[in-house]
């Protein structure tokens, strides 16, 4: 097992005058008790921890001894120190997903992400070059508040607050979404659309409605770890499919289809996270053929699509919602806190998803959905997307120039919000060193279904413009190479 670093943990500096071993132990204890460190995670080696905090190895050993005395970590001969499980979860069969333990590494990552976001105003966090969203000041638009005020002013307060909304979602929003999808050559009537609490819930509803525990599902490698965790929590078996410049590895898809008979596959056609890749027409056609031949359906995730400047085939448009479902949302484009997403699918599949939504959270908030419908009808979202694409294009050129100057190598042409960068060093260790200086990175291991160590990292161009960050990056890389 490789040493685990903690790129998503909020840390505080060691203060002069404090007992150093107590301070180091308290830092790890706080992270473990807050469940930001998963059971089984390996703490930094004594030598690495000593170098990082500029203390003696004896001080680190004393700190780890304190953690052992508190029952938080355990020493394994010739292997190091590991976070102890608070209790041993019983082994679950493939048919008892409801009782299966959460994927602890994924939930630790998500807890840490939110901890960092809410600490953004504190002196401990200076920047988030690994973030998954645009800077908040990029998303500010007066139209949001205006739309809400208009909904409330038009005597609709009672209908949006004193009654449950429509199970499928606000009718006005679904009408507006149907028109928007038609411009993308996706023909979906309003009754073929279901709103939900973001694209994250959309995938969860799909997994629960159309699979059973033990089923195999195909995921892209690299891909987003939260999706891997969602599927695993449903008792499913994620099978990795390498992602290339033209799309998923079709030979691997065919292999898994023959040997494991997957029920679904999650694919990003535009601005793949984290590589930024698109999808070629030939790859798209063959992927749909495989889905038809082997009886699995494709979930097309398009949350970053509105930021795309390059045309890319959409599987859902080519397939007419036969073996495909389309999911997207507005958190990346407008307002992360509104949590509005949607699914487009055949009427039969929407019926099943509606039942699943009713069991999960009855309906979704009508106030935000109706306000969003107004923004779509007025063209606000279209203009917002264009402005963001232009601003992101400028930021991307600047960030790429600085990254190349520091020896970064891009695995794919830079486009969209993210760059997939080879740092040339262990990205986990790099992330840990930079976090101590207040910079949040996203190392490549977070995007691997098998969580293998990597020298790659995801770079958010909008958050990577600070010259001070690149100076700290260069220094950390040089230290790791020494």
C-alpha positions, 0 to 999 in steps of 0.5 A: 500500500502506498502512503496516503496524503491528504490533499483535501484536508484543512490544516492549520500551522504549528504554532511556536511555543506549543508542544509539537508532538501534541499539536501534530497528534491533535491535527490528525485526531481532528481529521480522523474524528471528523471522518476526513481520514478514512479507516485504513488510510496510511499516515505519512511516514515518520521521515516524511512527516518530520521533513514536512513540519521541520521537526525531529523524527522523535517528535513525530514518533511521539505524536503517533504514539499519542494517537495510538494511545487514543485508539485512533491509529495502529502501527503495522510492523514494517508498514507504518501507521494506519487509521483504525476502524472505529468498528468492524463492519460486517461483511456484506453480500452482493444482495444486501447493498442497503446495509453496505458501508459507504466507500470511505475514501470517497466520502472523506474526499467530499467532506474535505471538499466542503470543508475547504470551500467553507474555509475559503475566507480563512487565512489557511486557504489561499487558492483551489487550483484543483476545484471542480467549479468556477470561482463564485464571482464568475457566477454572480448575476443579478438575474437570479435575484430578479427571477426569484422576486418576480416569482414571489411578486406574481402571486405564486408564493402559495403555489410554490411553497404551500403545496408539493410541486409536480412529481416530474418537476415544474411544468414551466421548467420542463417546457423550457428544457425541452426547447433547449434540448431541441436546439441540441438535436435531442427530441424530448417532450416535457413528459420525458423530462424529470427534474431532481436535486442536481445531476448527482441525484439524477445518477443516483435515481438511475442506478437505483431504478434500473440496476440491482446489487451485484450488477456490473456498470462501466465507468470511464478511467479517469473519471469522477470519484464521486460517481464511482462511490455512488455506484458502489454504494448501490451495490454495483461493480464499477468496471473501468474503461480507459478514456482516450482522445476520441472517447472510451476504449471500444475494445475494453467496452466490448470485452466487458460487455461479453464477459460481464454483461453490464447494465449501464455505462456512464459517459461524458461526451463533451469536456470530459472530467478531468481530461477535457476530451470530447467524443468522435462521431466514429466512436459514438456510433460504435459505442451505440452499436455495442449498447444495442448488441449487448443490451446495456444503456448509456447515461450521458453526463453533460454537466460541463457541456454548456462550456464547450467551444468545440462541436462534439457528437451527443449520444442521446441526439444520435440515439433518440433516447432509445438506449440512452439517458441524458443528465445535466444540471446548472451548478457549473453554469449558474448557481451551485447552491440551487441544486437543479438537475434533470434527466431526459429519457423515454417515457417508460424510463421516466415513469420508473425514475419518477417512482424512485424520486417520489420514494427519495424526496417526493418532489423538488423545490418549485421556487428555484425551478420556476425561477430557473424557467424564467431565466431560460425563457429570457435567454439569460442562461444562453448569454451566461454560458457565452460570457463564461466561455469567453472568460474561461478562454482567456484564463485558460491561455494564461494558466497553460502558459504558467503551467508549461513554464513550470514543466507541466505536461498536458495529457490532452489539448487544453479546453474547457475548464480543466487540464489533465496535467502530468507533474512528473512527481507523486501527485499525492505528495505534491498535493500534501505539500501545497495544502500546507501552503494553502493551495488545494490540488486534485491529484490523479488518484482521485479520478481512478476507479482503482485509486492507484497513485499517479503523477497527474493532477486536474488543473482548474484553469479559472483557479490557476492564475495566481503567480504565488501558487505557481511559485509554490508549485515549482518549489514543491516539485523541486523538493520532491525531485531532490 
